[in-house]
Amino acid sequence: MFPEYRDLISRLKTEDQHFAKLFDLHNELDQQIKNMEARIISASAAEIENLKKEKLKLKDQLYGLLKAHTS
């Protein structure tokens, strides 16, 4: 996710608690979605879709924070 911001992401994960929390939650959702799609965890298509929407919102928030730190 956002390879052009790799260095900034590494720095913010240690310096900004809010960013780190959002980043970790995004990664947890990503893994949960993968497990559901692989049928490791049982879930309906609607549940998976809702998690994908939540993950996308987190990604948008993370991107906004990254852009704010580069301005």
Phi and psi in degrees as GROMACS dihedral restraints (atoms count N, CA, C in turn):
[ dihedral_restraints ]
;  ai    aj    ak    al  type     phi  dphi    fc
    3     4     5     6     1    52.2    20    10
    4     5     6     7     1    62.2    20    10
    6     7     8     9     1   -60.5    20    10
    7     8     9    10     1   -25.8    20    10
    9    10    11    12     1   -69.6    20    10
   10    11    12    13     1   -14.9    20    10
   12    13    14    15     1  -111.2    20    10
   13    14    15    16     1    18.9    20    10
   15    16    17    18     1   -52.9    20    10
   16    17    18    19     1   -47.5    20    10
   18    19    20    21     1   -65.5    20    10
   19    20    21    22     1   -43.4    20    10
   21    22    23    24     1   -64.9    20    10
   22    23    24    25     1   -40.1    20    10
   24    25    26    27     1   -60.6    20    10
   25    26    27    28     1   -45.7    20    10
   27    28    29    30     1   -58.8    20    10
   28    29    30    31     1   -42.8    20    10
   30    31    32    33     1   -67.6    20    10
   31    32    33    34     1   -45.5    20    10
   33    34    35    36     1   -67.8    20    10
   34    35    36    37     1   -30.3    20    10
   36    37    38    39     1   -63.5    20    10
   37    38    39    40     1   -26.0    20    10
   39    40    41    42     1   -98.3    20    10
   40    41    42    43     1   -25.9    20    10
   42    43    44    45     1  -101.0    20    10
   43    44    45    46     1   -20.3    20    10
   45    46    47    48     1  -126.2    20    10
   46    47    48    49     1   105.0    20    10
   48    49    50    51     1   -59.7    20    10
   49    50    51    52     1   -40.9    20    10
   51    52    53    54     1   -62.8    20    10
   52    53    54    55     1   -46.9    20    10
   54    55    56    57     1   -60.0    20    10
   55    56    57    58     1   -46.2    20    10
   57    58    59    60     1   -60.5    20    10
   58    59    60    61     1   -40.8    20    10
   60    61    62    63     1   -64.5    20    10
   61    62    63    64     1   -46.6    20    10
   63    64    65    66     1   -62.4    20    10
   64    65    66    67     1   -42.2    20    10
   66    67    68    69     1   -62.0    20    10
   67    68    69    70     1   -45.7    20    10
   69    70    71    72     1   -65.1    20    10
   70    71    72    73     1   -41.4    20    10
   72    73    74    75     1   -63.6    20    10
   73    74    75    76     1   -40.8    20    10
   75    76    77    78     1   -59.6    20    10
   76    77    78    79     1   -45.0    20    10
   78    79    80    81     1   -66.8    20    10
   79    80    81    82     1   -37.4    20    10
   81    82    83    84     1   -63.8    20    10
   82    83    84    85     1   -44.1    20    10
   84    85    86    87     1   -63.2    20    10
   85    86    87    88     1   -40.7    20    10
   87    88    89    90     1   -58.8    20    10
   88    89    90    91     1   -45.9    20    10
   90    91    92    93     1   -66.6    20    10
   91    92    93    94     1   -40.6    20    10
   93    94    95    96     1   -62.3    20    10
   94    95    96    97     1   -42.9    20    10
   96    97    98    99     1   -62.8    20    10
   97    98    99   100     1   -45.0    20    10
   99   100   101   102     1   -59.1    20    10
  100   101   102   103     1   -43.4    20    10
  102   103   104   105     1   -64.3    20    10
  103   104   105   106     1   -38.3    20    10
  105   106   107   108     1   -68.2    20    10
  106   107   108   109     1   -42.1    20    10
  108   109   110   111     1   -68.0    20    10
  109   110   111   112     1   -29.8    20    10
  111   112   113   114     1   -86.1    20    10
  112   113   114   115     1     1.0    20    10
  114   115   116   117     1    64.5    20    10
  115   116   117   118     1    24.5    20    10
  117   118   119   120     1   -74.7    20    10
  118   119   120   121     1   -35.6    20    10
  120   121   122   123     1  -117.2    20    10
  121   122   123   124     1   133.2    20    10
  123   124   125   126     1   -75.3    20    10
  124   125   126   127     1   132.8    20    10
  126   127   128   129     1  -162.1    20    10
  127   128   129   130     1   151.3    20    10
  129   130   131   132     1   -83.7    20    10
  130   131   132   133     1   164.6    20    10
  132   133   134   135     1   -60.8    20    10
  133   134   135   136     1   -36.2    20    10
  135   136   137   138     1   -66.0    20    10
  136   137   138   139     1   -39.7    20    10
  138   139   140   141     1   -64.3    20    10
  139   140   141   142     1   -42.8    20    10
  141   142   143   144     1   -63.5    20    10
  142   143   144   145     1   -43.5    20    10
  144   145   146   147     1   -61.1    20    10
  145   146   147   148     1   -41.9    20    10
  147   148   149   150     1   -63.5    20    10
  148   149   150   151     1   -40.9    20    10
  150   151   152   153     1   -65.9    20    10
  151   152   153   154     1   -37.1    20    10
  153   154   155   156     1   -64.3    20    10
  154   155   156   157     1   -38.2    20    10
  156   157   158   159     1   -66.1    20    10
  157   158   159   160     1   -41.7    20    10
  159   160   161   162     1   -63.7    20    10
  160   161   162   163     1   -41.6    20    10
  162   163   164   165     1   -62.3    20    10
  163   164   165   166     1   -41.1    20    10
  165   166   167   168     1   -64.4    20    10
  166   167   168   169     1   -38.6    20    10
  168   169   170   171     1   -62.2    20    10
  169   170   171   172     1   -42.3    20    10
  171   172   173   174     1   -63.0    20    10
  172   173   174   175     1   -41.6    20    10
  174   175   176   177     1   -62.0    20    10
  175   176   177   178     1   -41.0    20    10
  177   178   179   180     1   -62.4    20    10
  178   179   180   181     1   -41.4    20    10
  180   181   182   183     1   -64.7    20    10
  181   182   183   184     1   -43.8    20    10
  183   184   185   186     1   -61.1    20    10
  184   185   186   187     1   -42.9    20    10
  186   187   188   189     1   -63.1    20    10
  187   188   189   190     1   -41.0    20    10
  189   190   191   192     1   -60.7    20    10
  190   191   192   193     1   -41.3    20    10
  192   193   194   195     1   -66.5    20    10
  193   194   195   196     1   -40.1    20    10
  195   196   197   198     1   -62.9    20    10
  196   197   198   199     1   -45.3    20    10
  198   199   200   201     1   -62.8    20    10
  199   200   201   202     1   -38.7    20    10
  201   202   203   204     1   -64.8    20    10
  202   203   204   205     1   -33.4    20    10
  204   205   206   207     1   -81.4    20    10
  205   206   207   208     1   -12.0    20    10
  207   208   209   210     1  -100.5    20    10
  208   209   210   211     1    -6.6    20    10
